[in-house]
Amino acid sequence: MIDHTGLAVTDFARSRAFYLAALAPLGYELIVEFPGVAGFGIKPKPDLWIVPGTIGTPTHLAIRAATRKLVDAFYAAAIAAGGRDNGPPGVRAMYHPDYYGAFVLDPDGHNIEAVCHEAYLA
């Protein structure tokens, strides 16, 4: 089980603002901040850290959402915060029949996904 992960970002202030807005629909908050380091998560523990650095190959990070509506809200918030579309909300049946995800590129090109694995209940 992964406890936490980190991403290198080229513009810390821009990325901090992006993640603060984009992850809010998923319940994430800025929990800890030190000079040049920010930890986001659902209280009480941060599980996503950003730090200044150089970007080699962009990373793919998927964050679980409890409902499809939250995936939609993540996508809207991330686009509004300056993210670039990398796959709008929808079913990705190639993974499994109930896989519902949305993909956004952050300011550094990291592929950030929100995914719900629950069956759709009308």
Beta strands, then each sheet from edge to edge (+ up, - down):
strand 1: 5-9
strand 2: 29-34
strand 3: 37-42
strand 4: 45-52
strand 5: 60-64
strand 6: 84-85
strand 7: 90-91
strand 8: 100-105
strand 9: 111-116
sheet 1: 1+ 4+ 3- 2+
sheet 2: 5+ 9+ 8- 6+
sheet 3: 5+ 9+ 8- 7+
end
